[in-house]
Amino acid sequence: MNSRQRRGVILLLLSVLCAFGAFAGVLSVISDVNSKVGPEVAAYRLKEDVAPYTQLSPDQFEKISMPRRWLSKNAVTDLSVVSGKIAVTQLKQGSLLQDDMIVKRPALANDEQEIAIMIDAATGVAGKISPGDLVNIFATFAGDSQNGGKSESRIIVPNAKVIDVGKLTALEPDEDGKSRSAVKQAVPITFALKTKDAQRIAYAESFAQHVRLALLADGSPTTLRPGENIYTLEGDK
């Protein structure tokens, strides 16, 4: 093989290598394009703002399709996961739903039942109470001046477990057009309680002048000694 033939073979080999290189480049471009535009998977976007600790439902979301490449690993692709869940924080309209935005709603024990009461938003909630918290429920009762009864404050239920916090609600006036009290807005708070404690807060909501909540520190339930659940001004010596 003379020098001219050798140069021909070398050029041929270089041409083949360049062709393979170009082919590999085309495949890489095609693969990159496919990763950007497909395959697509389902994702879910919020139709409206959702307040923290609100019970979630499928009708709050709209289904969209997105390339898998652009979805985060914790993006929700199956809307059935919102069943029995609540929002952890404020969820904004247009945001993609992710599994770290939601948590399971606190469950009831076998001997518990749900009961909800309206609590004055200004004095009883202040935006700090969340599902899973423990609170002391206070009720104040006016004394009967004619019979010598004394006004008193009672802790009617210590360590009550909160399982849901509703939305701020304007209270409706009575039939005469006047509000039942000075409270104009309240928040429905749902508790998981045993029957006797549920009866206590139902009674307090009906007959107490005020019902208020005191948030307890995590891991610090209240232990009441005899007589500590009742306070009267006359007995404060």
C-alpha positions as CSV (number, residue, x, y, z in Angstrom):
1,M,0.0,0.0,0.0
2,N,1.5,3.2,-1.1
3,S,1.4,6.5,0.7
4,R,-1.6,7.8,-1.3
5,Q,-3.6,4.7,-0.5
6,R,-2.7,5.0,3.2
7,R,-3.9,8.7,3.2
8,G,-7.2,7.5,1.6
9,V,-7.8,4.9,4.2
10,I,-7.0,7.4,7.0
11,L,-9.4,10.0,5.5
12,L,-12.1,7.3,5.2
13,L,-11.7,6.3,8.8
14,L,-11.8,9.9,9.9
15,S,-15.0,10.4,7.8
16,V,-16.6,7.3,9.5
17,L,-15.6,8.6,13.0
18,C,-17.0,12.1,12.2
19,A,-20.2,10.5,10.9
20,F,-20.5,8.5,14.2
21,G,-19.8,11.6,16.2
22,A,-22.5,13.6,14.3
23,F,-25.0,10.7,14.7
24,A,-24.3,10.6,18.5
25,G,-24.8,14.4,18.7
26,V,-28.1,14.2,16.9
27,L,-29.2,11.4,19.3
28,S,-28.2,13.5,22.3
29,V,-30.2,16.5,21.0
30,I,-33.2,14.3,20.4
31,S,-32.9,12.8,23.8
32,D,-32.6,16.3,25.4
33,V,-35.7,17.6,23.5
34,N,-37.7,14.5,24.5
35,S,-36.7,15.1,28.2
36,K,-38.0,18.7,27.9
37,V,-41.3,18.0,26.2
38,G,-42.0,14.5,27.3
39,P,-43.0,12.1,28.7
40,E,-45.6,14.2,30.5
41,V,-47.2,13.4,33.8
42,A,-50.2,14.7,35.7
43,A,-49.7,17.5,38.3
44,Y,-52.2,19.5,40.3
45,R,-52.5,23.3,40.6
46,L,-54.5,25.2,43.2
47,K,-57.6,27.0,41.9
48,E,-57.7,29.4,44.8
49,D,-55.9,30.3,48.0
50,V,-56.3,27.8,50.8
51,A,-55.9,28.9,54.5
52,P,-53.6,26.9,56.8
53,Y,-55.1,23.8,58.6
54,T,-58.1,23.8,56.2
55,Q,-59.5,20.4,55.2
56,L,-58.6,19.7,51.5
57,S,-60.9,18.5,48.8
58,P,-60.2,17.5,45.1
59,D,-62.3,20.4,43.8
60,Q,-59.8,22.9,45.1
61,F,-57.3,21.7,42.4
62,E,-57.1,21.5,38.6
63,K,-55.2,18.8,36.7
64,I,-52.4,19.9,34.4
65,S,-49.8,18.0,32.4
66,M,-46.1,18.7,32.7
67,P,-42.8,17.1,31.5
68,R,-41.6,14.8,34.3
69,R,-38.2,16.6,34.1
70,W,-39.7,19.8,35.5
71,L,-41.6,18.3,38.4
72,S,-40.0,18.2,41.8
73,K,-39.6,14.8,43.5
74,N,-42.3,15.6,46.1
75,A,-44.9,16.9,43.6
76,V,-48.3,15.2,43.9
77,T,-49.3,13.2,40.8
78,D,-52.2,11.4,42.4
79,L,-54.9,13.6,43.8
80,S,-56.3,10.8,46.0
81,V,-53.6,11.6,48.6
82,V,-55.5,14.8,49.7
83,S,-58.3,12.7,51.2
84,G,-58.3,13.2,55.0
85,K,-55.5,15.8,54.8
86,I,-55.2,19.5,55.8
87,A,-53.0,22.3,54.5
88,V,-49.8,22.8,56.6
89,T,-49.4,26.5,55.6
90,Q,-51.1,29.1,53.5
91,L,-51.4,27.7,49.9
92,K,-51.5,30.2,47.1
93,Q,-53.6,30.1,43.9
94,G,-51.6,28.7,41.0
95,S,-49.1,26.8,43.2
96,L,-48.3,23.2,42.3
97,L,-49.4,20.8,45.0
98,Q,-46.5,19.0,46.8
99,D,-46.7,16.4,49.5
100,D,-44.8,18.6,52.0
101,M,-47.7,21.1,51.9
102,I,-50.2,18.7,53.5
103,V,-50.5,16.5,56.6
104,K,-52.9,14.0,57.8
105,R,-55.7,15.3,59.9
106,P,-55.4,14.3,63.6
107,A,-57.4,11.1,64.2
108,L,-60.0,10.3,66.9
109,A,-59.4,7.7,69.5
110,N,-62.0,5.0,70.0
111,D,-63.5,6.7,73.0
112,E,-63.5,10.2,71.5
113,Q,-66.0,12.2,69.5
114,E,-65.7,15.4,67.5
115,I,-67.4,18.5,68.8
116,A,-67.1,22.1,67.4
117,I,-67.8,25.4,69.1
118,M,-67.5,29.0,68.0
119,I,-64.6,30.8,69.8
120,D,-64.1,34.6,69.9
121,A,-61.4,35.2,67.3
122,A,-59.9,38.1,69.2
123,T,-59.6,36.6,72.6
124,G,-59.6,32.9,72.1
125,V,-57.6,32.0,69.0
126,A,-55.4,34.9,67.8
127,G,-54.2,32.7,64.8
128,K,-51.9,30.6,67.0
129,I,-53.9,27.5,67.5
130,S,-53.5,24.6,65.0
131,P,-54.8,21.0,64.6
132,G,-52.9,18.7,67.0
133,D,-52.5,21.4,69.7
134,L,-53.6,20.9,73.3
135,V,-55.5,23.7,75.0
136,N,-57.2,24.4,78.3
137,I,-60.8,25.5,77.8
138,F,-61.9,28.3,80.2
139,A,-65.5,29.4,80.8
140,T,-66.6,32.4,82.9
141,F,-70.0,32.4,84.6
142,A,-71.8,35.4,86.1
143,G,-73.0,35.0,89.7
144,D,-76.6,35.3,90.7
145,S,-76.7,38.5,92.8
146,Q,-80.2,37.7,94.1
147,N,-79.2,34.4,95.5
148,G,-75.7,35.4,96.6
149,G,-74.0,33.4,93.9
150,K,-70.4,34.4,93.0
151,S,-69.0,35.0,89.6
152,E,-66.4,32.4,88.7
153,S,-64.0,31.2,86.1
154,R,-63.6,27.5,85.4
155,I,-61.2,25.3,83.5
156,I,-64.0,23.1,82.2
157,V,-61.8,20.9,80.0
158,P,-58.0,20.7,80.5
159,N,-55.7,19.4,77.7
160,A,-58.4,19.4,75.0
161,K,-57.1,18.2,71.7
162,V,-57.7,20.4,68.7
163,I,-58.4,18.6,65.4
164,D,-59.6,21.4,63.2
165,V,-59.6,25.2,62.9
166,G,-62.2,26.7,60.7
167,K,-62.4,30.0,58.9
168,L,-63.2,33.3,60.5
169,T,-67.0,33.7,60.5
170,A,-69.3,36.7,61.1
171,L,-71.9,35.8,63.8
172,E,-75.5,36.3,62.8
173,P,-77.6,38.6,64.9
174,D,-80.7,37.4,66.8
175,E,-84.2,37.8,65.4
176,D,-84.4,41.3,66.9
177,G,-81.4,42.3,64.8
178,K,-79.0,42.5,67.6
179,S,-76.0,40.3,68.3
180,R,-76.1,37.9,71.2
181,S,-72.9,39.4,72.6
182,A,-70.2,41.9,71.8
183,V,-68.5,39.2,69.8
184,K,-68.9,39.9,66.1
185,Q,-66.6,37.3,64.6
186,A,-65.6,33.9,65.7
187,V,-63.7,30.8,64.6
188,P,-65.2,27.3,64.7
189,I,-62.8,25.0,66.6
190,T,-63.2,21.3,66.5
191,F,-62.1,19.1,69.4
192,A,-61.6,15.4,70.0
193,L,-63.2,14.8,73.4
194,K,-64.7,12.1,75.6
195,T,-68.4,12.3,76.2
196,K,-68.3,14.1,79.6
197,D,-65.9,16.7,78.3
198,A,-68.0,17.3,75.2
199,Q,-71.0,17.8,77.4
200,R,-69.0,20.4,79.5
201,I,-68.1,22.6,76.5
202,A,-71.6,22.3,75.0
203,Y,-73.0,23.5,78.3
204,A,-70.4,26.3,78.5
205,E,-71.1,27.5,75.0
206,S,-74.8,27.8,75.9
207,F,-74.6,29.3,79.3
208,A,-71.2,30.8,80.0
209,Q,-70.6,34.5,79.4
210,H,-67.3,33.8,77.6
211,V,-65.4,30.7,76.5
212,R,-61.7,31.0,75.9
213,L,-58.8,28.9,75.0
214,A,-55.3,28.8,76.5
215,L,-52.6,27.2,74.3
216,L,-50.3,24.7,76.0
217,A,-46.7,24.3,75.2
218,D,-45.7,21.1,73.3
219,G,-45.3,18.2,75.6
220,S,-46.6,20.1,78.7
221,P,-50.1,19.0,79.5
222,T,-51.8,20.6,82.5
223,T,-52.1,18.7,85.8
224,L,-54.7,20.3,88.0
225,R,-54.7,19.8,91.8
226,P,-58.1,19.7,93.6
227,G,-59.8,23.1,93.5
228,E,-57.5,24.6,90.8
229,N,-60.0,24.4,88.1
230,I,-62.3,27.1,89.8
231,Y,-61.4,30.7,90.4
232,T,-63.4,33.3,92.2
233,L,-62.2,36.9,93.1
234,E,-63.3,36.4,96.7
235,G,-61.2,33.2,97.0
236,D,-58.0,34.9,95.6
237,K,-56.2,35.7,98.9
